[in-house]
Amino acid sequence: MEEKGNECQHQQEELVLIVGAGPAGLAVAACLAERAIPSLILERDDCIGSLWRKRSYDRLGLHVAKKYCSLPHFPHSKTTPTYMTKSDFISYLDSYAERFRLRIRFGRRVESAQYDNKSGHWILKARINGDILEEYVGSYLVVATGKYDAKVVPDINGLESFKGVVIHSSEYRNGSVFKGNDVLVVGSGNSGMEIAIDLFEAGAKTSVVVRSPIHILTKEIAFLAMHLMNYLPMSILDQIILFLCYLRFGNTAKYNLRRPNFGPFYMLFYNRLQPVIDVGAYDRIKTGEIQVLPSLTSIEGNIVTFSNGKTPHFDAIIFATGYRSTMWQWLETDDPGLVGDDGMPKSNYPDAWKGHNNLYCVGFRLRALTGISKDALLIANDISNDYILSKKSNVI
């Protein structure tokens, strides 16, 4: 008979416990497998890469060339397109998990993770389908839940009175259902801008809220930047990239798209602000076919009021306002240096992957798959070395 509630059905011991079966968790498990270090991944959803499979729009693709988008020990094939589609990348993740025979337990929502000083182990409690509670004990804990965990929707005065459709970008798939509608996209990051052009191409009358300065690049400029950053100091790199951006886009401020005072890669590394890779929205903004609006102040029915005093009517609002980490909802640690109050690593690259008591983080910093791959290799190497030393000490 199954035990329910807060009573654990069983306890399982593992050497390495990894929370999250996205690219970050898979990469660490694969790197450990290459070193013959066993690990177990706990995933709350019923699949790997759930962000890509279940919470992304249809036209989503990788904006960085495949050269910089492979995970460790498994490069892309020659037939893979330079810029991978959503389905391309999901297929790659499936092949990756199969290639390394990764052990994954699906449907496990971790409720708590605490380090036991007495035993020197991490104790995790995970709920299966909101019912049965399991306990896992591990020598090493890798948090791979990433920064795209829980959706963020801002608190806007009167939002509850809106009469039309209100969704987060994680619920948006394509613009076909919005044809002929006035749609407001709140958020001007990569998702917001790509959803805006997708809506326009589907026949919606589209507006996008741009509150803060943003850097806009093309895929080609971004590709060049990824190459040059290995050879040039950031200040020189930013000057070159900004010059190329001016040649391509001109003065973007003319269209209410102000650039930050610092260059795109300074903003990426020190302010965690990603540049927008343009996929067509900018040219439609220039022609006025996509409207740029400032921050919104209130909503009353289908009327939205903006900081410039305009009060247009909208049929739908899509919040491309990002996600937040929920690490602190379940991770219990007194480590003062690894993770901040926002659930993100305190340190910038390259010191954002290791904490105390064999705690590791991967998939949180802003170097995307390149950063994930480098951190996964570092983590696996560190765990392997520590495990070998501990075995030698026990023998002695």
C-alpha positions, -999 to +999 in steps of 0.1 A: +000+000+000+014+034-010+022+059+017+010+094+011+013+129+025+046+138+041+056+102+047+085+092+025+079+060+005+116+051+002+151+065+005+176+062-024+213+069-022+232+084-052+267+098-056+256+129-076+221+143-076+212+168-104+180+188-103+167+197-138+168+179-171+173+209-194+205+213-214+224+222-183+215+191-163+220+169-193+255+184-199+267+178-164+254+142-163+271+135-197+304+149-185+302+128-154+294+097-174+325+103-195+345+101-162+326+070-151+309+090-123+273+079-118+245+105-114+208+108-113+187+136-127+154+146-110+130+164-134+097+178-123+082+176-159+076+144-180+103+152-205+137+166-210+141+202-223+106+211-211+113+248-217+118+241-253+091+215-257+062+230-237+069+267-230+082+282-262+066+296-294+067+277-327+092+298-346+117+299-318+152+290-329+188+294-318+201+329-326+237+317-322+254+296-348+256+258-341+293+261-336+286+277-302+255+256-294+267+221-289+270+204-255+302+186-243+314+155-261+286+156-288+291+181-317+264+188-342+265+169-375+275+185-408+239+183-420+226+204-390+216+239-402+239+267-390+210+283-371+190+255-355+152+255-353+132+245-322+127+210-335+163+206-345+174+215-310+148+192-293+160+163-315+196+171-305+187+170-267+169+136-272+200+122-290+223+136-263+204+119-235+203+086-254+240+088-264+252+090-228+224+067-214+215+093-188+195+083-158+165+106-153+135+103-130+106+123-144+077+138-125+099+146-094+093+180-080+120+187-055+104+203-023+136+206-002+173+201-004+194+204+028+230+196+036+234+173+066+266+182+084+267+151+104+266+127+075+282+150+049+254+144+024+227+163+007+191+151+015+165+159-011+128+153-008+108+151-041+071+148-046+058+125-074+027+140-091+019+160-060+013+128-040+041+104-030+071+118-013+106+103-020+139+110-003+172+110-021+207+112-004+237+124-024+273+133-018+271+161-045+243+183-055+240+201-089+213+227-093+205+229-130+170+244-129+183+276-145+170+311-146+140+303-169+120+286-141+089+306-131+072+331-154+071+368-144+040+389-150+043+425-136+017+439-113-002+465-133-031+486-120-063+474-136-049+443-153-077+422-138-103+444-156-089+437-191-116+421-213-094+404-239-068+377-239-039+380-214-011+354-217+026+351-208+051+344-237+054+308-223+018+302-234+022+318-269+026+295-298+019+315-330+000+345-342-027+327-362-054+331-335-046+369-333-052+377-370-069+411-373-066+419-336-048+448-318-021+430-298+002+446-272+035+428-265+050+439-232+087+433-232+114+441-257+139+413-252+145+385-278+111+368-270+092+401-272+107+412-305+103+378-321+067+375-310+060+410-323+072+401-358+054+368-357+021+385-348+027+411-376+033+384-402+001+366-390-019+397-397-022+412-362-019+450-356+011+448-333+026+472-307+055+465-284+064+481-251+100+492-248+108+506-214+146+505-212+175+510-236+184+479-256+212+468-280+201+453-313+224+430-333+220+408-363+228+370-362+259+377-384+272+404-361+266+382-331+285+354-348+315+377-354+314+389-318+314+353-305+346+347-325+363+380-316+357+378-279+384+352-277+410+376-289+400+412-280+394+431-248+358+438-241+361+476-247+376+471-282+350+444-290+321+466-281+335+495-302+337+472-333+302+457-327+286+491-322+302+504-354+288+475-373+254+479-357+253+516-367+261+506-403+232+481-403+206+498-382+215+535-382+204+557-353+179+534-336+169+562-311+149+578-340+125+549-335+123+550-297+149+523-294+177+539-273+209+520-268+225+517-233+254+540-225+277+509-223+284+484-251+264+452-256+290+428-241+297+450-211+259+450-205+258+412-209+286+404-185+281+431-159+244+440-160+230+407-173+212+424-201+212+404-233+213+421-267+183+415-290+191+395-321+169+411-348+148+387-369+128+413-388+110+434-362+133+464-366+125+471-402+088+469-394+093+493-366+111+517-390+081+517-413+056+521-384+040+488-391+050+477-355+044+505-330+068+512-302+052+524-269+067+534-236+059+518-202+022+513-195+007+528-163-028+513-161-055+493-177-092+499-177-112+474-197-096+472-232-081+507-228-044+508-219-028+540-207+009+546-213+034+570-197+032+593-227-005+598-222-017+577-251-047+554-244-051+529-273-075+499-274-061+464-274-077+430-279-049+410-264-018+415-242+012+391-243+037+395-215+072+387-227+085+397-193+108+368-187+113+343-159+128+341-125+147+314-106+128+295-079+158+279-063+152+294-029+118+278-027+134+245-021+172+249-016+183+253+020+219+264+024+239+289+045+264+294+017+270+332+016+289+333-017+272+313-044+236+324-047+220+358-041+185+366-028+172+365-064+181+329-068+209+337-092+247+332-087+264+362-070+296+359-090+300+367-126+319+345-151+339+324-145+332+320-108+295+312-107+295+274-106+308+261-072+297+267-037+303+250-003+295+215+008+297+200-028+270+223-041+272+234-078+251+256-101+249+254-139+227+271-165+223+304-147+249+327-163+243+345-195+268+328-219+240+304-229+250+270-242+287+280-244+286+289-207+267+257-199+292+236-216+322+252-199+306+250-165+295+214-170+331+204-178+344+223-147+318+207-124+324+172-137+362+176-134+358+190-098+335+162-087+357+135-103+388+148-086+372+152-052+356+117-055+390+101-064+407+118-035+380+108-011+383+071-022+421+073-018+417+087+017+393+059+027+418+033+015+447+049+035 
